[in-house]
Amino acid sequence: MMGLTTGQKTIAVGCGWWGFRERAFVTHLDSCAANGFRTLEIGIGDEFAATFPMNTDQQQAAEAIAAATAADIKLSFATAENDFSLADPQAHRRMVAHVLAVIDIARLFGVSHLRLFAGFTPAKEVTARLYEQVIDAFQIVNERCMEHGIAISIETHGKITWKGGVALHENTISTDPHYLERLVRDLPANIGFNYDPGNIKAVWPEEPDCWVSIINERINYCHLKDWVARDGGWVAGAIGDGTLDYGTLLPKIAFDGTYLIEYEPLSDLEDGIRRSLTHLEQLGYRINLK
């Protein structure tokens, strides 16, 4: 069944964390509550101010959950920064160990889904060995996730190189149609995808459906944003800022869970989130901030 149909015209929406990466969790929480959101994505790792660090313990997680519960907000989705396509075997083993540790922290928050990356090696450079390494890594971390009742969601994401303030996107195995077909076939059936059509558009701007048909039945997480063309590259924008036709695309997506607004720029974060919600309303959707 399609998650969003012309007749239904309702979309459940939560708030992603990436745009809040330089703010503390409590600031993200307060902003989400002020805007009426009831679902909040969290980050786990030591990379950003907004993420819960790798030494997070049960008490710290419980305090964050209590603060979220007081604001009537659920912490259902978590993310980690990872790359399973690293060529160096030792670096890869460390990466798998890192993700396993992230999963143990995610368990403390009781999240239902964990967003991971396949890797950022350009698809044209992925050897048979690297591809099998990615598959093996997901099988390993999936076993740990299953122990804790957590579903994995692989984000559709290219390799980004920044040049003069714009993002240059390269094709990876999570944006390449051939590799996406292989991932669907080769990964355990319970591993899903975080469908981010904006990221696919930035690699394949002439592909209006952003490969949704390839992974549609495996989408279990979804980021909503767009990329706007500038100076030979892209800058991140709100839904409606760019040319991605969400009015045509959304009804094709089978996912019927909570979509997460992922507005990336830091300078006008709250305004970008509001513009995204306004655009969904202009498309005729009733927003359910759950």
N, C-alpha and C positions, 0 to 999 in steps of 0.2 A: 504494500500500500504506500502511495506517495505520502511523505510527511507533510507537505504543504501543497494543497490543491486550491484551485480557483474557488471551489465551494466552501472550503474550510476557512481560508483567509485569517488564520491565527498562527502566530509564531511565538514560541517560548524563547526568551532571550535572557542571557546572563552576561556577566562582565569579565572579559579577559584581563590578564595582569601585565602583559608586556609593556603597554604604555605607561604603567606605574612603576617601571623597573628601578627608577631612581628615588622612589618614595618608600617609606616604611609601610609594613603591612597594615598598621592601624589607619594610616592615611587612605590607603586603598579601600579598606573596609568602610571608613566614614564616607568616602565619596560614593561608593556603591549604595550605601544605605540612603544617602541624600537624594540619589537619583532613582530610588525605588527598586533597585535590583534585589533579587532574592537568591541568586546563585553567583558565586565568585570563584574564579580560577586562581590557584596559588602556584608559585614557583618554588622548587626545592633545589638547593645548591648554594655555593659560596660566591656566585658571580656578581650578584646585584643586591642593592639595598632592599629590594622588595622580596627577595627569596628567603625562605627559611634555611638557615645554614646546615651543614652536614653534621653538626654536633647537636641538632635539635633533639631534645629528649621528650619523654612522655608528658612531663609536667608542662613544658613549654607548649607542646601541641594542645594539651587540654586547655591551657589559658587562651590560646588563639580560638579554639572551638567555642569556648564559653563566650568570648567577645563576639564572635560571629552569631552565635545562638541568640544573644541578647539583642542583636540587630535584626533578627529573623532572617539570617543569611546562611545558606548551605555552602560548604566547601567541598563540592562534589568532584572537581577536576583539578589535577595537579600536572605540572610539567617538569621536565628535566632537560638540561643541555647536554647532548651526547652526540657522538659520531661513531657508528659501528663500521665505517668504511676506512678506518685508518690503516695505512699500509704497514706500519711498524707493528710486529706481533706483540711486543711488550706493551706498547702504548695501547693496543687494542685490549689486552688482558686487563690493564688498569681501568680502561673505560667500562668494560663489563662489570668489574668489581664496583666501580662508582655507581652504576645504575642499580645494581643489587642493593647497595646501601641506601640509595634514594627510595627504592621500593619499601624498605624497612621503615623509613621515615614517613612515607605516604600512608602506610598502614596506620600509623599513630593518629592520622587525621581522618581516617575512615573514608578516604576518597573512593569513588567508584571507577574512575578512569585516570590513566596516566598517559600523558602525551610524550612520545619519544620521537626521535629522528632516526631515519635509516642511515643517513650519512651525507656528507657534503662533497665527496669526491665526484667530479663531473662524470656523467654516465659514460661518455666516450672513453674514460680512463679506467672504468671498472672491469677488472679481470674476472675470470671464472673463480679464482681463489677468493677475491674480495667479495664477490657476490655470495658465495657459500659461507664466508665469514659472517656476513650480515645475517643470513638466515640462521646460522648456528647461534649467534648472539641473541636473536629474538627468541629462539627456542629456550635458551637458558633463562633469560629474564622472565619469560612467560610462565615458566614453572613456579618461580617465586611469586609472581603476581597472582597466579591461581590459588596459591596457599592463602593469600590474604583477600581473595574476592575482588581483585582489581583487574580491570580490562585495559589492555594496551591499545593505544591509538597512535598510529604512525602518521606524522604530519606530512602533507604534500608540500615540499619545500626545496627550492633550488639552492645552489651555492651562490652566495652574495659577495661581491667585491665592491667596495665603496670607492668612488672616484669623483672628486669635486662635489661632494654632497649628494650625489645620486647613486642609486644601487644598480649594479649590473648583475643580472640573474643568469646563472648557467644551469643547464639541464642536469638533473641527478636521477638516481633510480626511483625516487619518489615523485618525480614530475614527468618521467618518460613513459609514454603509453606502453611500449614493449615491456619495460621492466615492471610497470604497475601490474600488467597481466601476469607476469611471472610471480610477483610477490603474492598476489591473490591466490595463485595456484600452489605456491611452495610453502607459504607460512601456515601455521596452525589456524584452523577455521575460526577460533575465538579471538584472534588478533585482528583488530579493525584499523580504520584510518581516521585521522583527523583531517577532514576535507577542508582545505583552505583554497578556494577557487582563485582568490586574488594572487596567491603565489604561483599557481599554474599559469594564470594569464600573463604574469610578468616574464615567463619563459616562452609561452606559446600565445602571443597576443592575437593571432589569427584563428585560434580555436575557441569559438564562442561557448561551447559546452564544457570547457575546462576538464575534459576526460571524465566527467561524472559517470558516464555509463559503464566505465571499466571497473570502478570500485564501489558503485552505488549501494550494492547490498551489504557491503562491509563497512560503510561509514557509521561510526559510533561516537563521533565528536565533530564539531564544525566551528571554524573561525570565520567571521564575516569581516571583510575589509576590502580595500581596493588599492591598486598602485596606479599612479598618474605619470604618464610619459613626460620626461623632461631631459633635455640635453643628452640624448642618446641613451638614457637609462630611465630609472623610475624613482619616484618619491612616494612614500606611503600616504594613503588618504582614507577618508571615510567612505562608507557605502554611499554612492551617488556622486562622489567627487570625480571618479574616473569613468571609464567607458564599459565596465563590466555590467552586462545586462542582467541584473538580479531578478528583474521582473519575469524574464523568460527562464532563467536558470533555477530559481528556488522551487518552482512547482515540479521540477524534474528530480529533485533530491529525495530519496526514500527515507532519509533520517527524520525521525519524528521526536527527537529529544530537544534539549536546550541548546540553542545556538549562542555562541559567545561573540560579542562585539570585541574585536581586537583593533583598536585604534592605536597606532604606533607613535606618531609624533608627540614630543613632550611639551611643546610650547602652547598648544591649545587642546589639551587632552579632553577635558570635560566637554568643550564645545564640539570636538570631533565625535565623541560618543553620542551627544544629542543629535548631531546632524545625521548620524547613522540611523538612529531610531526614527527620526523624522522622515528619512527616505523610505524606510520600511512602511511607515504609515502612508506615505504618498503612493506606494505601490499597492495599497489597499489592504494591508495586513493589520489586524488588531494585535497589539503588542502585549504579550503576557510576560511580565517581568517576574519570572519564577526562579 
